[in-house]
């Protein structure tokens, strides 16, 4: 829903749509934990109601935060997108069978409800899209100050 509002604003430049997108974005931002974990389901008060994250949804929200940052200059949105990307990066499978190496789970942990025990191809698509936007909104110097792309330090356990 948030992406639809962002795209509708980008198409129409209607400030009312931008305000609605920003309000929704703030709700999602309030649900994100300090390590970048965004619960896979939220209640009407933007509280997480499940212990797993929808990694595809996290990347889609990060894309929205980056796009909204580019429109508003609100660095909180830019930084939230980076934090969400950082969390998801730590879940990418770097070893194991070739069929899943480099793949992104639907949920984290993989037993979560969204694409349970699956590695959907669209998760990787949104991963790439979100990371390309991250690269766009941060200068080279700022990127160098951030953690390495695939830091295994403090990697969440599946």
Backbone as CSV, one residue per row, in Angstrom:
resi,resn,N_x,N_y,N_z,CA_x,CA_y,CA_z,C_x,C_y,C_z
1,UNK,0.818,-1.180,0.000,0.000,0.000,0.000,0.870,1.257,0.000
2,UNK,1.915,1.250,0.822,2.791,2.418,0.889,3.430,2.690,-0.468
3,UNK,3.915,1.655,-1.132,4.554,1.863,-2.438,3.559,2.470,-3.422
4,UNK,2.309,2.011,-3.370,1.295,2.581,-4.252,1.097,4.066,-4.004
5,UNK,1.094,4.450,-2.733,0.942,5.875,-2.411,2.154,6.671,-2.885
6,UNK,3.336,6.112,-2.677,4.552,6.812,-3.113,4.529,7.001,-4.628
7,UNK,4.207,5.942,-5.354,4.176,6.037,-6.818,3.070,6.977,-7.288
8,UNK,1.915,6.955,-6.605,0.832,7.878,-6.963,1.289,9.318,-6.770
9,UNK,2.001,9.587,-5.687,2.513,10.936,-5.475,3.512,11.315,-6.565
10,UNK,4.452,10.403,-6.866,5.463,10.703,-7.884,4.824,10.984,-9.241
11,UNK,3.697,10.337,-9.517,2.992,10.540,-10.778,2.196,11.840,-10.785
12,UNK,1.500,12.126,-9.681,0.582,13.274,-9.651,1.160,14.524,-9.007
13,UNK,2.129,14.328,-8.113,2.680,15.420,-7.302,1.624,16.045,-6.404
14,UNK,0.613,15.256,-6.055,-0.458,15.706,-5.178,0.051,15.669,-3.740
15,UNK,0.114,16.814,-3.103,0.655,16.912,-1.743,-0.159,16.116,-0.722
16,UNK,-1.456,15.960,-0.958,-2.280,15.151,-0.050,-1.842,13.687,-0.069
17,UNK,-1.482,13.202,-1.245,-1.000,11.820,-1.353,0.352,11.694,-0.663
18,UNK,1.208,12.696,-0.841,2.503,12.681,-0.157,2.314,12.651,1.356
19,UNK,1.395,13.463,1.867,1.134,13.470,3.311,0.657,12.104,3.801
20,UNK,-0.203,11.440,3.030,-0.683,10.113,3.409,0.461,9.096,3.378
21,UNK,1.314,9.200,2.384,2.464,8.296,2.294,3.414,8.515,3.466
22,UNK,3.644,9.756,3.815,4.533,10.056,4.943,3.944,9.571,6.264
23,UNK,2.644,9.713,6.428,1.988,9.232,7.648,2.118,7.716,7.758
24,UNK,1.893,7.009,6.668,2.040,5.550,6.658,3.492,5.170,6.894
25,UNK,4.388,5.907,6.289,5.816,5.663,6.455,6.247,5.821,7.910
26,UNK,5.699,6.818,8.574,6.004,7.039,9.995,5.538,5.858,10.844
27,UNK,4.369,5.326,10.515,3.876,4.166,11.244,4.816,2.985,11.111
28,UNK,5.245,2.708,9.891,6.180,1.601,9.668,7.503,1.868,10.375
29,UNK,7.945,3.110,10.325,9.194,3.482,10.997,9.093,3.228,12.500
30,UNK,7.951,3.502,13.084,7.784,3.297,14.528,7.792,1.817,14.903
31,UNK,7.521,0.949,13.941,7.488,-0.499,14.212,8.860,-1.158,14.090
32,UNK,9.811,-0.475,13.459,11.125,-1.075,13.251,11.928,-1.089,14.546
33,UNK,12.568,-2.212,14.815,13.400,-2.342,15.999,14.780,-1.733,15.742
34,UNK,15.552,-1.441,16.785,16.852,-0.792,16.617,17.843,-1.543,15.721
35,UNK,17.663,-2.864,15.570,18.572,-3.633,14.711,18.086,-3.718,13.268
36,UNK,16.977,-3.061,12.943,16.446,-3.069,11.588,15.352,-4.087,11.353
37,UNK,15.037,-4.912,12.348,13.976,-5.904,12.226,12.634,-5.198,12.130
38,UNK,11.870,-5.543,11.116,10.520,-5.019,10.944,9.574,-6.212,10.989
39,UNK,8.700,-6.290,11.988,7.809,-7.453,12.096,6.982,-7.671,10.828
40,UNK,6.708,-8.929,10.535,5.973,-9.291,9.333,4.495,-8.935,9.366
41,UNK,3.967,-8.665,10.520,2.579,-8.207,10.662,2.520,-7.162,11.753
42,UNK,1.689,-6.157,11.509,1.528,-5.062,12.467,0.048,-4.908,12.794
43,UNK,-0.237,-4.438,14.008,-1.631,-4.162,14.353,-1.967,-2.718,14.003
44,UNK,-3.160,-2.288,14.353,-3.608,-0.943,13.990,-2.832,0.164,14.698
45,UNK,-2.074,-0.190,15.741,-1.239,0.796,16.445,0.224,0.676,16.013
46,UNK,0.474,-0.024,14.908,1.806,-0.199,14.343,2.735,-1.016,15.241
47,UNK,2.168,-1.896,16.038,2.972,-2.795,16.871,3.110,-4.127,16.171
48,UNK,4.307,-4.725,16.266,4.516,-6.043,15.699,3.699,-7.087,16.437
49,UNK,3.079,-7.989,15.695,2.263,-9.026,16.323,2.780,-10.429,15.995
50,UNK,3.906,-10.519,15.293,4.517,-11.813,14.990,6.025,-11.701,15.242
51,UNK,6.692,-12.836,15.531,8.118,-12.798,15.827,9.020,-12.946,14.597
52,UNK,8.442,-12.892,13.414,9.230,-13.059,12.185,9.119,-11.799,11.330
53,UNK,10.043,-11.691,10.398,10.054,-10.562,9.484,9.796,-11.059,8.070
54,UNK,9.003,-10.330,7.314,8.842,-10.581,5.888,9.971,-9.807,5.208
55,UNK,10.996,-10.525,4.768,12.163,-9.849,4.207,11.821,-9.102,2.927
56,UNK,10.937,-9.666,2.117,10.507,-8.981,0.901,9.810,-7.670,1.263
57,UNK,8.919,-7.718,2.232,8.217,-6.514,2.666,9.160,-5.489,3.269
58,UNK,10.142,-5.959,4.025,11.132,-5.043,4.603,11.863,-4.297,3.497
59,UNK,12.237,-5.005,2.434,12.929,-4.348,1.316,12.016,-3.380,0.593
60,UNK,10.739,-3.745,0.451,9.797,-2.847,-0.212,9.575,-1.574,0.602
61,UNK,9.515,-1.715,1.909,9.376,-0.536,2.772,10.647,0.325,2.685
62,UNK,11.804,-0.326,2.674,13.061,0.426,2.551,13.079,1.227,1.250
63,UNK,12.605,0.628,0.167,12.523,1.348,-1.109,11.669,2.602,-0.933
64,UNK,10.541,2.452,-0.273,9.652,3.609,-0.043,10.347,4.666,0.796
65,UNK,11.051,4.245,1.844,11.761,5.225,2.669,12.796,5.980,1.851
66,UNK,13.532,5.272,0.997,14.530,5.957,0.163,13.862,6.920,-0.815
67,UNK,12.787,6.494,-1.448,12.089,7.373,-2.385,11.528,8.603,-1.679
68,UNK,10.952,8.400,-0.499,10.422,9.536,0.256,11.539,10.457,0.739
69,UNK,12.674,9.893,1.109,13.821,10.728,1.472,14.218,11.602,0.288
70,UNK,14.261,11.003,-0.900,14.667,11.759,-2.085,13.705,12.908,-2.369
71,UNK,12.456,12.772,-1.955,11.465,13.825,-2.157,11.474,14.864,-1.036
72,UNK,11.753,14.424,0.192,11.593,15.312,1.344,12.901,15.750,1.986
73,UNK,13.965,14.971,1.811,15.226,15.262,2.487,15.233,14.833,3.946
74,UNK,14.215,14.115,4.394,14.136,13.657,5.784,15.126,12.510,5.988
75,UNK,16.242,12.812,6.657,17.304,11.813,6.807,16.884,10.624,7.673
76,UNK,15.852,10.793,8.478,15.359,9.647,9.258,14.885,8.534,8.328
77,UNK,14.261,8.917,7.225,13.772,7.933,6.255,14.941,7.263,5.538
78,UNK,15.920,8.049,5.149,17.121,7.498,4.510,17.806,6.513,5.442
79,UNK,17.977,6.908,6.700,18.667,6.059,7.661,17.861,4.810,7.998
80,UNK,16.536,4.922,8.006,15.692,3.745,8.236,15.844,2.754,7.092
81,UNK,15.898,3.262,5.867,16.101,2.388,4.722,17.427,1.656,4.811
82,UNK,18.462,2.372,5.213,19.783,1.752,5.367,19.760,0.694,6.463
83,UNK,19.114,0.994,7.580,19.051,0.040,8.684,18.270,-1.216,8.278
84,UNK,17.163,-1.024,7.574,16.390,-2.177,7.094,17.232,-3.014,6.136
85,UNK,17.932,-2.361,5.219,18.800,-3.092,4.295,19.892,-3.844,5.044
86,UNK,20.464,-3.213,6.041,21.520,-3.858,6.825,21.002,-5.133,7.480
87,UNK,19.791,-5.058,8.041,19.211,-6.245,8.669,19.037,-7.361,7.642
88,UNK,18.461,-7.022,6.503,18.193,-8.042,5.489,19.497,-8.618,4.942
89,UNK,20.511,-7.772,4.747,21.816,-8.268,4.257,22.348,-9.393,5.129
90,UNK,22.126,-9.271,6.430,22.659,-10.270,7.357,21.948,-11.612,7.257
91,UNK,20.836,-11.663,6.540,20.086,-12.911,6.429,20.364,-13.649,5.119
92,UNK,21.106,-13.034,4.209,21.374,-13.667,2.915,22.240,-14.902,3.123
93,UNK,21.833,-15.973,2.486,22.567,-17.234,2.610,23.828,-17.158,1.754
94,UNK,24.994,-17.303,2.384,26.266,-17.187,1.679,26.944,-18.530,1.426
95,UNK,26.414,-19.577,2.016,27.012,-20.896,1.829,25.897,-21.918,1.651
96,UNK,26.253,-23.181,1.627,25.252,-24.225,1.462,25.078,-24.608,0.009
97,UNK,23.984,-25.287,-0.302,23.745,-25.767,-1.665,23.712,-24.617,-2.676
98,UNK,24.194,-24.868,-3.873,24.203,-23.842,-4.914,22.804,-23.306,-5.211
99,UNK,21.790,-24.143,-5.046,20.417,-23.721,-5.344,19.935,-22.590,-4.442
100,UNK,20.512,-22.468,-3.252,20.062,-21.425,-2.326,21.162,-20.449,-1.938
101,UNK,22.372,-20.672,-2.404,23.474,-19.754,-2.072,23.216,-18.394,-2.715
102,UNK,23.265,-17.347,-1.917,22.984,-15.993,-2.385,21.498,-15.658,-2.375
103,UNK,20.689,-16.613,-1.943,19.244,-16.411,-1.963,18.765,-15.689,-0.708
104,UNK,17.603,-15.113,-0.833,16.958,-14.411,0.269,15.681,-15.157,0.632
105,UNK,15.536,-15.432,1.902,14.348,-16.137,2.384,13.117,-15.237,2.268
106,UNK,11.952,-15.858,2.228,10.724,-15.070,2.262,10.543,-14.435,3.629
107,UNK,10.792,-15.223,4.669,10.655,-14.759,6.051,11.954,-15.006,6.797
108,UNK,12.133,-14.262,7.854,13.237,-14.540,8.764,12.704,-14.531,10.179
109,UNK,12.829,-15.666,10.874,13.441,-16.897,10.390,12.620,-17.520,9.259
110,UNK,13.246,-18.453,8.557,12.649,-19.061,7.374,11.343,-19.781,7.686
111,UNK,11.080,-20.076,8.946,9.829,-20.724,9.349,8.680,-19.732,9.535
112,UNK,8.929,-18.440,9.291,7.866,-17.437,9.388,6.787,-17.680,8.343
113,UNK,5.648,-17.031,8.512,4.480,-17.304,7.687,4.676,-16.982,6.213
114,UNK,5.335,-15.857,5.892,5.441,-15.440,4.492,6.433,-16.337,3.745
115,UNK,5.958,-17.024,2.731,6.785,-17.945,1.930,7.600,-18.867,2.836
116,UNK,6.902,-19.490,3.745,7.513,-20.375,4.741,8.431,-21.405,4.074
117,UNK,9.674,-21.460,4.554,10.703,-22.378,4.055,10.967,-22.214,2.559
118,UNK,10.822,-20.997,2.059,11.043,-20.742,0.634,12.010,-19.576,0.425
119,UNK,12.581,-19.560,-0.761,13.449,-18.486,-1.217,12.827,-17.909,-2.492
120,UNK,11.829,-17.027,-2.374,11.152,-16.522,-3.576,12.072,-15.624,-4.403
121,UNK,12.000,-15.774,-5.721,12.889,-14.986,-6.582,12.631,-13.491,-6.464
122,UNK,11.405,-13.086,-6.188,11.105,-11.660,-6.087,11.726,-11.022,-4.842
123,UNK,12.045,-11.839,-3.847,12.722,-11.290,-2.667,14.081,-10.723,-3.082
124,UNK,14.779,-11.453,-3.937,16.085,-10.987,-4.418,15.922,-9.760,-5.301
125,UNK,14.864,-9.715,-6.083,14.608,-8.551,-6.936,14.450,-7.286,-6.095
126,UNK,13.628,-7.364,-5.034,13.446,-6.192,-4.178,14.724,-5.877,-3.402
127,UNK,15.506,-6.903,-3.053,16.803,-6.708,-2.395,17.700,-5.847,-3.288
128,UNK,17.804,-6.219,-4.552,18.644,-5.464,-5.496,18.106,-4.046,-5.665
129,UNK,16.809,-3.896,-5.853,16.217,-2.562,-6.021,16.513,-1.667,-4.822
130,UNK,16.331,-2.205,-3.634,16.534,-1.413,-2.428,18.000,-1.031,-2.246
131,UNK,18.884,-1.951,-2.543,20.302,-1.653,-2.385,20.815,-0.687,-3.455
132,UNK,20.234,-0.727,-4.631,20.592,0.267,-5.656,20.169,1.659,-5.197
133,UNK,18.979,1.760,-4.604,18.538,3.064,-4.092,19.424,3.527,-2.943
134,UNK,19.793,2.595,-2.072,20.699,2.967,-0.975,21.988,3.548,-1.541
135,UNK,22.515,2.900,-2.553,23.739,3.379,-3.180,23.549,4.759,-3.804
136,UNK,22.360,5.031,-4.295,22.056,6.317,-4.910,21.988,7.441,-3.876
137,UNK,21.385,7.177,-2.723,21.134,8.260,-1.771,22.311,8.545,-0.841
138,UNK,23.269,7.644,-0.767,24.435,7.883,0.065,25.632,8.201,-0.805
139,UNK,26.417,9.176,-0.390,27.634,9.501,-1.118,28.645,8.373,-0.930
140,UNK,29.674,8.366,-1.744,30.713,7.337,-1.639,31.359,7.359,-0.255
141,UNK,31.602,8.549,0.283,32.214,8.659,1.606,31.303,8.080,2.681
142,UNK,30.019,8.381,2.587,29.065,7.860,3.560,28.962,6.343,3.466
143,UNK,28.997,5.800,2.258,28.939,4.343,2.094,30.154,3.681,2.728
144,UNK,31.316,4.312,2.597,32.544,3.746,3.164,32.497,3.683,4.685
145,UNK,31.725,4.564,5.314,31.626,4.579,6.769,30.702,3.496,7.298
146,UNK,29.901,2.919,6.432,28.904,1.918,6.840,29.539,0.536,6.917
147,UNK,28.819,-0.390,7.543,29.315,-1.754,7.670,29.474,-2.390,6.296
148,UNK,30.370,-3.354,6.163,30.542,-4.035,4.875,29.226,-4.650,4.414
149,UNK,29.090,-4.823,3.097,27.848,-5.315,2.512,27.387,-6.605,3.145
150,UNK,28.284,-7.546,3.374,27.892,-8.843,3.911,28.620,-9.136,5.210
151,UNK,28.577,-8.216,6.123,29.194,-8.445,7.425,28.483,-9.588,8.130
152,UNK,29.235,-10.570,8.568,28.639,-11.681,9.295,28.617,-11.396,10.789
153,UNK,29.220,-10.312,11.200,29.197,-9.946,12.621,27.762,-9.682,13.033
154,UNK,27.388,-10.182,14.151,26.047,-9.989,14.717,24.955,-10.470,13.756
155,UNK,25.269,-11.507,12.987,24.303,-12.071,12.064,23.223,-12.794,12.828
156,UNK,21.948,-12.535,12.533,20.883,-13.222,13.242,20.918,-14.716,12.933
157,UNK,20.530,-15.505,13.881,20.460,-16.956,13.689,19.123,-17.320,13.090
158,UNK,19.130,-18.293,12.188,17.881,-18.722,11.547,17.206,-19.802,12.347
